[in-house]
Amino acid sequence: MKPNIDDLAIFGGIPAFPEPLHVGRPNLGDRERLFERINDMLDRRWLSNNGPYVQEFEQRISDFIGVKHCIAMCNGTVALEIAIRSLELKGEVILPSFTFVATAHALQWQEITPVFCDIDPKTHTIDPCRIAQMVTPRTTGIIGVHLWGRPCDIESLEEIAANRHLKLLFDAAHGFGCSYKGRMLGSFGNAEVFSFHPTKFFNTCEGGAIATNDDALAGKIRLMKNFGFSGYDNVIYIGTNGKMNELSALMGLTNLESLDAFVAANHENYKTYQRELAGLNGVSLIKYDQNEKCNYQYILLEIDETDTQVTRDQIIDILRAENVLARRYFFPGCHRMEPYRSFFPNAGLMLSETERLVKRVLSLPTGTAVGPDEIHKICKIIQIVLAHGSEARERLSGSVVNNVVKPATIDRKPREQKLMAPVNC
C-alpha cells in the first residue's frame, strides 16, 4: 500500500481505488420496504398533492424533532425561499458568507440584500459578536447556518434578534438529527429549514422541509407552497409550487427507519479517521460535542500548510488522483461568487476568518459506502504526503512529474463542474 511518495498516483503510481469515493454518496435504507411503498403508491395512483406518504412523513419528522409543524418541500432551496417570503423579510438580511451559495441566492432571488458576516473560527458558524456592526435601519432578519452537524450559537442569536426586533431563520441543511443543549434542531428561531438532498446523510432523493412552532406561520407556508390554494378552487394567497411528491416522501420514510444505522456508521467512520489522523502536524479534525446528538455526516479537516509544507489544494489533487474525491467547503465564500463579488468588491476586508477558513477546509468521504478499509487507505495516503510534504510541494510545482501532467496546470473548471454539479450544501 504505497510505501513511499513515488507510488502515489499523481506521480505515476496506480490509483488506490478503482472507482471514485465520493463525499456525500447517498445512504440507502431497506430496498424491499422501499419497493413495497412504491408499489403501494402506484396502486393508489396518488403521486403528489399532499398524498398519504407526504402527510405521514411530515408527522414523523415533527415527532422526531419535537416541533409542532413540519412542512415538506420539493427541495431545500425552495424551502429557504418560501421561509424567507413567509417571514416577510425585505431590505437586508445578515448571514455568513461561509455557507452554500443557495442561502444567499434565496435572498437575492427575492431582491433582498444579503449582508455577509464573518464567522467564529472555532465553530465555523456566524459570529454573534460581529452582527451588531452589520445591522442598519434596513435590516429585517438574521439567517444562522448550522454547519457539519454543529449548531450555531443559538442563544446569542435569539437574544440579538429579540433586542433588535429582527426575524431569525436557521439554515439547518447540515443539522438534521442534531441537538442544541438537549433540544433537537428544527425548533429554534421563527423557523428552521432542512435539506434532504442525496448528499445529506438522510435523504428523500430530493427534498427539504420547514419546521416551526408558529401556527400562523405554518399556515401561511402551507398556502405558499401550493399556489395559495385553501381548498378546492379557492386561492387566497400568492404562492408557488414547493410541494414534495409521494416518491420523495416514501423514500424519506424508508430512510428514516434506518436513521440510527446511518448515524452509527458515520460515528464509527469519524472515530476511525480520528485514530488514523491523530498526531499529524498541520491537520486537525473537527470535534463534536459528545453531550449532544449529532449526525457525524462530515469528516472535515483544517489544513495548516505552514506545518504540512503542502497546500490544502495540493492534498486534494493528490487524493483525487487516487480516486478519493475530497472536497473544499465552501470555497471561495459566497462573497467571492457572482453576483456578490460585483456588488460587494471589498467584502473580504470584513471577512478575515472566512477568507482564512475557505483556504484550509477539506472534506473526506464517509457514510455507509465507506468503511475501515477505505478510511485506512485514505489516511495512509495523507500520512505519506505529509511525511514528504516539502518534496511533494516541490514536485507539484513543476508542469510535468514522471510524465504525469501536474493537476494545477489543467483547466480545473470543466472537471470541477462535472464532479461538483450534483453536490449540494
PAMI-81608 format. One record per residue (C-alpha): x, y, z; residue in one letter. Coordinates in nm, 4 decimals. Layout:
BEGIN
x	y	z	residu
X	Y	Z	a
...
//
This chain:
BEGIN
x	y	z	residu
0.0000	0.0000	0.0000	m
0.2016	0.2916	-0.1397	k
0.5075	0.2690	0.0844	p
0.6609	0.5894	-0.0487	n
0.5836	0.9076	-0.2349	i
0.6779	0.7673	-0.5780	d
0.3889	0.5217	-0.5532	d
0.1294	0.7996	-0.5405	l
-0.0932	0.8037	-0.8490	a
-0.0216	1.1699	-0.9142	i
0.3434	1.0748	-0.9635	f
0.2665	0.7784	-1.1903	g
0.1538	0.5085	-0.9464	g
-0.1660	0.3056	-0.9619	i
-0.4698	0.4734	-0.8000	p
-0.5541	0.3331	-0.4574	a
-0.9193	0.2902	-0.5535	f
-1.0522	0.1562	-0.8853	p
-1.3746	0.3568	-0.8545	e
-1.4257	0.7090	-0.7187	p
-1.5034	0.7529	-0.3489	l
-1.7408	1.0475	-0.3199	h
-1.8076	1.2890	-0.0384	v
-2.1805	1.2634	0.0267	g
-2.2635	0.9409	-0.1561	r
-2.6302	0.8665	-0.0739	p
-2.7229	0.6390	0.2138	n
-2.9981	0.3928	0.1251	l
-3.2470	0.2231	0.3547	g
-3.4261	-0.1113	0.3180	d
-3.4837	-0.1637	-0.0554	r
-3.7603	-0.4210	-0.0117	e
-3.9531	-0.1847	0.2140	r
-3.8926	0.0952	-0.0351	l
-4.0303	-0.1092	-0.3245	f
-4.3318	-0.2121	-0.1171	e
-4.4120	0.1524	-0.0633	r
-4.3523	0.2369	-0.4298	i
-4.5943	-0.0363	-0.5390	n
-4.8493	0.0875	-0.2894	d
-4.8115	0.4411	-0.4244	m
-4.8580	0.3184	-0.7807	l
-5.1650	0.1187	-0.6816	d
-5.3149	0.4290	-0.5217	r
-5.2208	0.6434	-0.8245	r
-5.1668	0.9321	-0.5876	w
-4.8287	1.0741	-0.6806	l
-4.8379	1.4301	-0.5467	s
-5.0642	1.6979	-0.3956	n
-5.0361	1.6177	-0.0242	n
-5.0679	1.2421	-0.0538	g
-5.0719	0.9978	0.2392	p
-4.6949	0.9438	0.2333	y
-4.6237	1.3173	0.2498	v
-4.8675	1.3515	0.5380	q
-4.7082	1.0602	0.7237	e
-4.3590	1.1926	0.6521	f
-4.4411	1.5363	0.7918	e
-4.5869	1.3855	1.1085	q
-4.2900	1.1528	1.1594	r
-4.0424	1.4392	1.1189	i
-4.2426	1.6617	1.3551	s
-4.2461	1.3874	1.6185	d
-3.8751	1.3175	1.5748	f
-3.7743	1.6826	1.6089	i
-4.0304	1.7688	1.8729	g
-4.1789	2.0570	1.6762	v
-4.5428	2.1444	1.6091	k
-4.5195	2.1795	1.2326	h
-4.3131	2.0252	0.9553	c
-4.3978	2.1322	0.6014	i
-4.2302	1.9086	0.3425	a
-4.0880	2.0756	0.0336	m
-3.9570	1.9764	-0.3086	c
-3.6025	2.0810	-0.2098	n
-3.4121	2.2813	0.0482	g
-3.3601	2.5888	-0.1698	t
-3.7298	2.6371	-0.2397	v
-3.7902	2.5782	0.1311	a
-3.5495	2.8638	0.2085	l
-3.7172	3.0928	-0.0432	e
-4.0639	3.0233	0.0936	i
-3.9483	3.0576	0.4549	a
-3.7896	3.3953	0.3736	i
-4.1024	3.5169	0.1963	r
-4.3369	3.3861	0.4670	s
-4.1407	3.5836	0.7286	l
-4.1834	3.8939	0.5101	e
-3.8122	3.9654	0.5090	l
-3.7018	4.2574	0.2950	k
-3.4252	4.5156	0.2730	g
-3.1164	4.3495	0.4216	e
-3.0634	4.0164	0.5958	v
-2.7433	3.9200	0.7781	i
-2.5924	3.5763	0.7149	l
-2.2490	3.4149	0.6948	p
-2.0574	3.4059	0.3683	s
-1.9243	3.0658	0.4734	f
-2.2275	2.8692	0.3532	t
-2.3573	2.7074	0.0381	f
-2.4458	2.9771	-0.2123	v
-2.8164	2.8806	-0.2069	a
-2.8505	3.0546	0.1305	t
-2.7531	3.3856	-0.0267	a
-2.9339	3.3184	-0.3557	h
-3.2619	3.2533	-0.1730	a
-3.2439	3.6147	-0.0546	l
-3.1105	3.7791	-0.3707	q
-3.3669	3.5915	-0.5827	w
-3.6295	3.7943	-0.3943	q
-3.4299	4.1183	-0.4238	e
-3.3267	4.1092	-0.0591	i
-2.9667	4.2159	0.0025	t
-2.7523	3.9525	0.1742	p
-2.5145	4.1181	0.4213	v
-2.2222	3.8855	0.4866	f
-2.0977	3.8482	0.8426	c
-1.7745	3.6817	0.9499	d
-1.7564	3.3531	1.1389	i
-1.6187	3.2292	1.4673	d
-1.3025	3.0360	1.3730	p
-1.3694	2.7778	1.6459	k
-1.7220	2.6888	1.5369	t
-1.7156	2.7903	1.1660	h
-2.0612	2.9449	1.2188	t
-2.1742	3.3072	1.2200	i
-2.0063	3.5142	1.4925	d
-2.2730	3.6866	1.7057	p
-2.0157	3.9439	1.8203	c
-1.9822	4.0707	1.4621	r
-2.3536	4.1061	1.3907	i
-2.4093	4.4363	1.5728	a
-2.1840	4.6273	1.3324	q
-2.3781	4.4850	1.0348	m
-2.7253	4.5999	1.1464	v
-2.8733	4.9016	0.9660	t
-3.2239	5.0538	0.9552	p
-3.2853	4.8298	0.6510	r
-3.2046	4.5063	0.8366	t
-3.5065	4.2791	0.8850	t
-3.3561	3.9459	0.9783	g
-3.0697	3.7092	1.0529	i
-3.0041	3.3691	0.8979	i
-2.7862	3.1427	1.1090	g
-2.6347	2.8389	0.9365	v
-2.5648	2.5199	1.1308	h
-2.2537	2.3524	0.9876	l
-2.1205	1.9967	0.9878	w
-2.3935	1.8922	1.2340	g
-2.2764	2.1535	1.4831	r
-2.5286	2.4248	1.5780	p
-2.4813	2.7997	1.5732	c
-2.4651	2.9938	1.8986	d
-2.8446	2.9894	1.9034	i
-2.8994	3.1660	2.2351	e
-2.6851	3.4633	2.1360	s
-2.8599	3.4926	1.8005	l
-3.2008	3.4742	1.9660	e
-3.1012	3.7500	2.2076	e
-2.9766	3.9759	1.9280	i
-3.2890	3.9139	1.7207	a
-3.5177	3.9922	2.0138	a
-3.3306	4.3088	2.1119	n
-3.3163	4.4380	1.7537	r
-3.6687	4.3245	1.6602	h
-3.5372	4.1044	1.3811	l
-3.6700	3.7786	1.2395	k
-3.4464	3.4758	1.2977	l
-3.4279	3.1917	1.0467	l
-3.1916	2.8954	1.0573	f
-3.0494	2.7118	0.7571	d
-3.0307	2.3634	0.9094	a
-2.9267	2.1807	0.5912	a
-2.6469	2.0092	0.7879	h
-2.8397	1.9849	1.1128	g
-3.0997	1.7092	1.0835	f
-3.0778	1.4689	1.3762	g
-2.8629	1.7057	1.5852	c
-2.9351	1.8834	1.9110	s
-2.8519	2.2061	2.0922	y
-2.8468	2.1882	2.4718	k
-3.0562	1.8733	2.4567	g
-3.3189	2.0137	2.2212	r
-3.3371	1.8976	1.8615	m
-3.2556	2.1414	1.5843	l
-3.5673	2.2433	1.3976	g
-3.7451	2.4042	1.6882	s
-3.5455	2.7288	1.7166	f
-3.5971	3.0808	1.5845	g
-3.9027	3.1690	1.3785	n
-3.8363	2.8647	1.1604	a
-3.5631	2.6248	1.0512	e
-3.5046	2.4842	0.7031	v
-3.3766	2.1330	0.6300	f
-3.2321	1.9862	0.3133	s
-3.2905	1.6197	0.2295	f
-3.0706	1.6237	-0.0797	h
-2.8943	1.2931	-0.1681	p
-2.5636	1.4283	-0.0339	t
-2.7124	1.4590	0.3148	k
-2.6836	1.1592	0.5469	f
-3.0647	1.1452	0.5481	f
-3.2238	1.1950	0.2083	n
-3.5590	1.1802	0.0308	t
-3.3959	1.1510	-0.3144	c
-3.4549	1.5261	-0.3326	e
-3.6427	1.7354	-0.0845	g
-3.6471	1.9672	0.2108	g
-3.8712	2.0925	0.4885	a
-3.9547	2.3937	0.7018	i
-4.0024	2.3323	1.0741	a
-4.1697	2.5799	1.3071	t
-4.3705	2.6092	1.6270	n
-4.5603	2.9126	1.4946	d
-4.9154	2.8086	1.3986	d
-4.9887	3.1172	1.1884	a
-4.6555	3.0958	1.0074	l
-4.7087	2.7258	0.9320	a
-5.0497	2.8011	0.7869	g
-4.9053	3.0710	0.5621	k
-4.6230	2.8399	0.4455	i
-4.8706	2.5648	0.3558	r
-5.0633	2.8119	0.1407	l
-4.7483	2.9447	-0.0254	m
-4.6095	2.6017	-0.1182	k
-4.9325	2.5119	-0.3039	n
-5.0085	2.8198	-0.5165	f
-5.2100	2.9771	-0.2340	g
-5.4904	2.7210	-0.2508	f
-5.7140	2.6865	0.0534	s
-5.9457	2.4073	-0.0520	g
-6.0747	2.3283	-0.3981	y
-6.0664	2.6208	-0.6458	d
-6.0100	2.8680	-0.3621	n
-5.6886	3.0695	-0.3930	v
-5.6487	3.3119	-0.1038	i
-5.2773	3.3929	-0.1115	y
-4.9899	3.4285	-0.3554	i
-4.7913	3.1079	-0.3832	g
-4.5746	2.8775	-0.5877	t
-4.5213	2.5030	-0.6307	n
-4.2985	2.3864	-0.3474	g
-4.4718	2.0559	-0.2753	k
-4.2870	1.7337	-0.2000	m
-4.4068	1.4407	-0.4119	n
-4.5075	1.0979	-0.2821	e
-4.1990	0.9196	-0.4144	l
-3.9674	1.1509	-0.2217	s
-4.1792	1.1146	0.0913	a
-4.1797	0.7354	0.0866	l
-3.8043	0.7388	0.0262	m
-3.7752	0.9600	0.3331	g
-3.9942	0.7302	0.5433	l
-3.7846	0.4300	0.4415	t
-3.4567	0.6044	0.5179	n
-3.5957	0.7343	0.8462	l
-3.6293	0.3713	0.9584	e
-3.2532	0.3296	0.9040	s
-3.1557	0.6628	1.0578	l
-2.9863	0.5101	1.3632	d
-2.7783	0.2830	1.1375	a
-2.6709	0.5791	0.9229	f
-2.5634	0.7782	1.2284	v
-2.3808	0.4769	1.3755	a
-2.1872	0.4251	1.0503	a
-2.0931	0.7932	1.0380	n
-1.9840	0.7883	1.4013	h
-1.7674	0.4780	1.3533	e
-1.6102	0.6348	1.0453	n
-1.5428	0.9536	1.2379	y
-1.3702	0.7605	1.5185	k
-1.1622	0.5667	1.2638	t
-1.0464	0.8872	1.0960	y
-0.9773	1.0320	1.4390	q
-0.7448	0.7414	1.5255	r
-0.5717	0.7286	1.1870	e
-0.5062	1.1031	1.1652	l
-0.4046	1.1559	1.5271	a
-0.0720	1.3320	1.5714	g
-0.0341	1.4603	1.2156	l
0.1160	1.8085	1.2222	n
-0.0930	2.0677	1.0462	g
-0.4049	1.8502	1.0247	v
-0.6946	1.8980	1.2644	s
-1.0215	1.7069	1.2520	l
-1.3284	1.8992	1.3683	i
-1.4606	1.7991	1.7087	k
-1.8185	1.7203	1.8050	y
-1.9835	1.7734	2.1419	d
-2.0325	1.4255	2.2844	q
-2.3113	1.5576	2.5089	n
-2.5287	1.6410	2.2084	e
-2.6939	1.4311	1.9421	k
-2.5053	1.4540	1.6166	c
-2.5276	1.3050	1.2683	n
-2.1464	1.3000	1.2157	y
-2.2079	1.3390	0.8454	q
-1.8949	1.5416	0.7694	y
-1.5320	1.4436	0.8040	i
-1.3907	1.7941	0.7951	l
-1.0203	1.8707	0.8253	l
-0.8400	2.2008	0.8595	e
-0.5044	2.2035	0.6832	i
-0.2314	2.4391	0.8042	d
0.0233	2.4419	0.5233	e
0.2815	2.6071	0.7481	t
0.3118	2.2708	0.9234	d
0.2200	2.0339	0.6400	t
0.4555	2.2025	0.3882	q
0.1977	2.1129	0.1229	v
-0.1151	2.3124	0.0459	t
-0.4720	2.2043	0.1012	r
-0.5379	2.2142	-0.2731	d
-0.2305	2.0031	-0.3471	q
-0.3516	1.7425	-0.0982	i
-0.6890	1.7418	-0.2736	i
-0.5203	1.6948	-0.6129	d
-0.3180	1.4041	-0.4747	i
-0.6259	1.2401	-0.3238	l
-0.8305	1.2861	-0.6399	r
-0.5608	1.1154	-0.8425	a
-0.6172	0.8190	-0.6082	e
-0.9953	0.8360	-0.6815	n
-1.0676	0.9937	-0.3429	v
-1.2864	1.2884	-0.4395	l
-1.2064	1.5115	-0.1431	a
-1.3767	1.8499	-0.1458	r
-1.3277	2.2103	-0.0475	r
-1.6087	2.3761	0.1532	y
-1.7403	2.6460	0.0800	f
-1.4720	2.7801	-0.1497	f
-1.4223	3.0675	-0.2223	p
-1.7024	3.2042	0.0001	g
-2.0320	3.3489	-0.1214	c
-1.8874	3.6994	-0.1202	h
-1.6427	3.5928	-0.3917	r
-1.9144	3.4444	-0.6146	m
-2.1362	3.6334	-0.8569	e
-2.3295	3.8490	-0.8306	p
-2.1984	3.9235	-0.4815	y
-1.8345	3.9868	-0.5694	r
-1.9536	4.2582	-0.8082	s
-2.1988	4.4004	-0.5556	f
-1.9516	4.3940	-0.2647	f
-1.5960	4.4010	-0.4059	p
-1.4435	4.4890	-0.0662	n
-1.6439	4.2438	0.1461	a
-1.3353	4.0328	0.2129	g
-1.1900	4.3117	0.4286	l
-1.4560	4.2381	0.6917	m
-1.4452	3.8599	0.6485	l
-1.0913	3.7728	0.7528	s
-1.1835	3.4473	0.9293	e
-1.3968	3.3377	0.6363	t
-1.1142	3.4164	0.3941	e
-0.8750	3.2118	0.6073	r
-1.1052	2.9140	0.6508	l
-1.2035	2.8651	0.2865	v
-0.8350	2.8014	0.2131	k
-0.7983	2.5404	0.4885	r
-1.1007	2.3098	0.4984	v
-1.1017	1.9694	0.3333	l
-1.3843	1.7131	0.3442	s
-1.3279	1.3377	0.3142	l
-1.5656	1.0517	0.2203	p
-1.7864	0.8929	0.4840	t
-2.1313	0.7338	0.5088	g
-2.2453	0.3755	0.4603	t
-2.0492	0.3460	0.1324	a
-1.7203	0.3808	0.3259	v
-1.5709	0.1562	0.5936	g
-1.2480	0.0984	0.7913	p
-1.0526	-0.0424	0.4971	d
-1.1211	0.2566	0.2747	e
-1.0516	0.5008	0.5562	i
-0.7218	0.3277	0.6370	h
-0.6079	0.3659	0.2756	k
-0.7166	0.7317	0.2598	i
-0.5326	0.8145	0.5786	c
-0.2192	0.6288	0.4687	k
-0.2098	0.8438	0.1567	i
-0.2353	1.1566	0.3699	i
0.0353	1.0287	0.6050	q
0.2728	0.9623	0.3144	i
0.2065	1.3064	0.1667	v
0.2745	1.4818	0.4967	l
0.5848	1.2738	0.5628	a
0.7227	1.4126	0.2353	h
0.5467	1.7490	0.2389	g
0.8303	1.9636	0.1095	s
0.9211	1.7164	-0.1632	e
0.5596	1.6779	-0.2730	a
0.5150	2.0525	-0.2895	r
0.8338	2.0977	-0.4902	e
0.7481	1.8187	-0.7338	r
0.3966	1.9517	-0.7816	l
0.5356	2.2964	-0.8618	s
0.6682	2.1618	-1.1945	g
0.4485	2.1241	-1.5004	s
0.5196	1.7545	-1.5542	v
0.6002	1.4874	-1.2960	v
0.7050	1.1404	-1.4159	n
0.5161	1.2037	-1.7412	n
0.2034	1.2927	-1.5439	v
0.0667	1.6404	-1.6046	v
0.0587	1.8417	-1.2840	k
-0.3091	1.8949	-1.1846	p
-0.2657	2.2692	-1.1275	a
-0.1774	2.3140	-1.4984	t
-0.5057	2.1550	-1.6062	i
-0.8054	2.3796	-1.6583	d
-0.9933	2.2758	-1.3444	r
-1.3284	2.4307	-1.4424	k
-1.4680	2.1578	-1.6729	p
-1.3543	1.8836	-1.4346	r
-1.4969	2.0511	-1.1236	e
-1.8268	2.1319	-1.2907	q
-1.8715	1.7670	-1.3794	k
-1.7885	1.6457	-1.0312	l
-1.9441	1.9234	-0.8270	m
-2.2654	1.9989	-1.0124	a
-2.4790	1.7348	-0.8335	p
-2.3392	1.8243	-0.4927	v
-2.5494	2.0455	-0.2698	n
-2.4587	2.2009	0.0589	c
//
